[in-house]
């Protein structure tokens, strides 16, 4: 029994580390967003644009190809159908926001963001969408991981 608990901790503890690393990337994204938003004139600063876009693409990619994949695997392993249904409901909106973020990146790469008003408008819209995305991601982490972490802890026998 202790072996299975240890295996679960190794397996899902790794997910926890992945989430921690990814949340650190989120903080980097927020800092890069603020730096770009506050740069004057932001649209002409290719260094800020490129740095922000690189962090943005890395962040959204990590969600899709690492974090979400692991969270869904965890929910499947726990037989958590309710959580899987929620993921199916929320992920399409996260995917929509990903497409908008990638379009923003493409716009910056292709046009160089030379129109300050349009750039500020697009950046503001993206900021609102990222805020929405963070809330959706946090909801899925809560349902797909934290609930299972508590469930695993309940299964560990007391060693009094």
Helices and strands as residue ranges (DSSP letters): H 2-38, G 42-44, H 46-62, I 63-67, H 68-77, H 81-111, H 116-141, I 142-146, H 147-155
